Amino acid sequence: MDELDLQILKKLGENAKLTYHEIAKMLKTPTSTIHFRIKKLVEEKIIERFSSIIDVTKLGYETVGWVGITMDPLKTDEIANKIASFEEVRIVSITGGAHNLVVQILVKNEKELWNFIRENIQIIDGVQNIDVSSSLKVFKWEPYYFFNIPEK
């Protein structure tokens, strides 16, 4: 990975619909080079997929729940995989803090958050304690597939 690869990633992060020709023009590089580099980035799984950034609030998803879960440590992977399988779940992370797992859930409202936790998480064998916080106002939401690469 070199500076050109990083600049290609930055351009694709800003707009995944850019053509190879458009990226080449912006970076003053031959189109064939851009094509080869992107193909290599995909093959090496540095680029996992091309996707759209959606404003989920315009679709009615306004509640972000942060759930700290304490559980039987022998069931951590099993429970984490089960929770990760739900569409509403955005992040599942094993932590070294007060909880074994921290989970981010995206739903339309507080009632859906409570129902999701009650119907899907509380019933999992091995879950011992759940602490829930919900976001009242989100000031920044930056998906991981779009990140700012510092300019050199």
Secondary structure, 3 states (H helix, E strand, C coil): CCHHHHHHHHHHHHCCCCCHHHHHHHHCCCHHHHHHHHHHHHHCCCCCCCCCCCCHHHHCCCEEEEEEEEECHHHHHHHHHHHHCCCCEEEEEECCCCCCEEEEEEECCHHHHHHHHHHHHCCCCCEEEEEEEECCCCCCCCCCCCCCCCCC
